Amino acid sequence: MTVTQQTRLTPIQKRHNRKAFDCGYADLNEFLAHSARASSDKRITRTFVIEDPADPNTIMPYITPTYTTVDLPVECKPARKLKNPVPALLLAKMAVDNRYKGSSYGKRSYLNSL
């Protein structure tokens, strides 16, 4: 798949080969292999993947956003009109498999998640 082809985020599913994913960071690999799907099923967090079109069970990157809140300082003029805390989206986890690094899939997964 070339970077110019359309990519879309898909919720993580049982069929995805999570144990074959290797981004070079053990904690991110471990999260994907053992916690990502369970957390999504329980709706604690939601993990999304971009699948390899040649093998839809292969995960190229994954991203796990979650909701949080942010307290804005009173010195911030726009914040004066908002109630604290303000809802925000937190990028909890994000990784790209080593086989796909340098192909802009991490960037695409981030932009598609917003």
N, C-alpha and C positions, 0 to 999 in steps of 0.2 A: 504494500500500500504506500503510495506516495503521500507526502504531506499535503498536497493540493487536493487529494480526495477527501470527501466529507468524513469526519469522525464524529461519533456521538458517545456520550456517556451512557452506560448501561448499569443498572443496579447489579451488584454482585450476586451470583447465583451458585447453587450447589455444583453445577456442571463445570464451573471455572476451575482450572488447574492451578490452585493457589500455591501448592508446594513446589512447583517448578519455577515460580517467580523468584528472581534474584536481582536485587538492586545494589548489592554490595554492602548493605547495612543490616546486620542481623536483627535488630529490634523492629525494623520496618518489615522485613521478610516474615518474622515471627508473628507480628500483628496480622498480616494478611493471611498467613497460613492457619492461624488458630483462633483469631478473635474477630476479624472483620465481618464475616457472615453472621456469626452469632449476635454481634452488636447490632447489625442491620435488622436481623429478624426480631430482636427485642425492641427495636426503634430507639436504642440508646444513641447510636450514630447511624449514618447512612454511608456506605462505601460504594463508590461507582468506579467502573473500569472502562477502558477502551479495549475492545477485543481485536485480535489479529484477524483480518479478513480471511487469511489462508487457513486459520484454525480458530474458530470462535471460542474455543475453550481456553486459549492462551491469552493471558493478561499482558498488555503492553505497559500502560501505566495504571495506577489507581489513585484515587483521591477520596479522602474522608473529611468532609466539612461537618461542622456541628454549630449549633446556635449557642450564643453566649450573650452577655450584656456588658456594656462599657459605661463607666461613670465619666461624664464629660465635666471638665473643670468649669467653674463659674466664670473664669476669665475669658472663656471662649464665647464670643458674642452670639454666634448661631445657636450655641447650646442653651442660652438663656430661655429660649422659647420651647425647649424640649424637656420632657420629664425624665429625670435620671432614675434608673439606668436606661440607656438606649440599647435596643436590640442590635446585635451584630452577628456576622457570620465568621466563624473561626476555622481556619485551615488546620485541622487536627493532625492529619497524616497525608503524605503525598510521596509517591515514589515511581520511578520508571525502571523497568527491567533493563539490565545491562545490554541486552541484545538490541534495544531500541533507543538507547541514549544518543543524543545528537540529532534526533529526527523530529524534534518539536512536539512530541506527543505529550510531554509533561506540561508544556505551555498551553497546548490545546485543551488538555483535561482541566487545567486551572481556569482558563477563560470560559469553557463550557459550563463549569460549575457555578459561575456567577449568575 
